[in-house]
Amino acid sequence: MMAGSSVDLSQPKLPPQNLEAEQSVLGAILLDNAAMPKAMELLVEDDFYRTAHKKVFQAMLELADTGEVIDHITLTERLKARKELEAVGGAAYLAELVQIVPSSANIRYHCKIVRDKAVARQLISTSTEVLTRGYEGTASIDDLLDFAERSVFSIAQGKLERSFSPISQVIKESLDVIDKLSKRKEHVTGVPTGYYDLDDITAGLQASDLIVVAGRPSMGKTSLALGFATHAAIHANTVVGIFSLEMSKPQIVLRMLSSEARVDSHALRTGKLQKEDWWRLAEAAGRLEQASIYIDDTGGITVQQMRGKARRLKAEKGLDLLIVDYLQLMQGRSDSESRQQEISDISRSLKALAKELNVPVIALSQLSRAVEARKPPIPMLADLRESGAIEQDADVVMFIYREDVYDQNSERKGIADIIISKHRNGPIGKKELFFQDRYAKFESLDLREA
């Protein structure tokens, strides 16, 4: 018996459940088909404790998917077709469900009871697994903490892994997505970048994608990423998280202010501002203050720390876009055999994080000096292969190349090539942007300042 606890953990106990609430939910749906959408919004079949109730609810879902009426007769026939009628108690039990509730008025309340009991069971299962792994002592503390945090976060978000999904369910969900996309007036389906040339190729930054923005130093990787961030937060009302491993929070914000206000970055850093600069800064500061941008400048952050912070941000504020500046400054597992293996672990973890949080993750990546051995030193996918599995893990790879970095007399001064060399779910290609050096700001060519 634990001190201060009224629960004797040494005795076997039935998992949390409320069979009457489960019966009430199913009975309400049989009484009133209008209750089904409410139940579908709040529950999945695994939320039911009794196996028979899971089977009944699954049959109801199938009827709803095909647009059929859900009543005693149609449900009986569907369960017969599934060869599960006797397993759930026969037609007599279905008739009994209808008699349990007088109306469907309390469907949401009963669904909440069923869902709460399911969450309690999930928490118990997760806690038991954490206890088991803790006693075994085979996992590192970092891994154990990450597992515990990830599992509880998944439960809190209602996204606990539910093993396999039948293809019929996935097809319906996919067709629903296609239908919604077909009704959109704009072509951007993800988080808009703010650069329509890039959005033409990517259709925006897509949820669960790992997007690698790579280049040599001084090409403007941070400027491009901050351009994505400010546009998404200010103009698309999205929540953006930024992990800055190289620059401090004030440095990042000064960059944003210079770009957003179109004030010379050197003048901003030295305080030598004109009167009109102050007006523009005040307006830009007002826009940024209202934006949902969250910055963390922990140096040498580990993968586990980043995952934990990102999960908490998602849970507390929401999250639509995550930026990491830059990948090579992160710390991977301490037991990695080599730095290349460590980078591979980091990129794999970032892809897993994008999928877990269902947000696009932009990871900036520094290319080695070997790129400059080529003439011209235009980056290509092979340059990433020296850095572990970044190329393999990334869904999108964008390279930044500015000829005038190497040749100040270049006829293409200010022109930046954004080379999309990998695009797992779309076309590849090259787009040109204009880099306003004094503002550290990228712009579409036809919108650039004269």
Protein Blocks (a to p, Z undefined) as FASTA:
>chain_A
ZZhiabdfkbccdddddfklmmmmmmmmmmpmklmmmmmmmpcfklpmblklmmmmmmmm
mmmmnopacdfklmmmmmmmnopmmmnnpjmlmmmmmmmpmbfklmmmmmmmmmmmmmmm
mmmmmmmmmmmmmmnomacfklmmmmmmmmmmmmmnopacehjadfklmmmmmmmmmmmm
mmpmbfbfbdcehiaklmmmnnpaaehiacdddddehiommmmmmmmmmmmmmmnopacd
dddfkbcfklmmmmmmmmmnopafklmmnopacfklmmmmmmmmmmmmmpccdddfbehi
afklmmmmmmmmmmmnopabdcdddfklpccdfkbfbfklmmmmmmmmmmmmmmmnopac
dddddddfklmmpccfbdcfklmmmnojllmmpmbdcddddfklmmmkbfkgoiacdddf
bdfkbccddddddddfklopacdfklccZZ
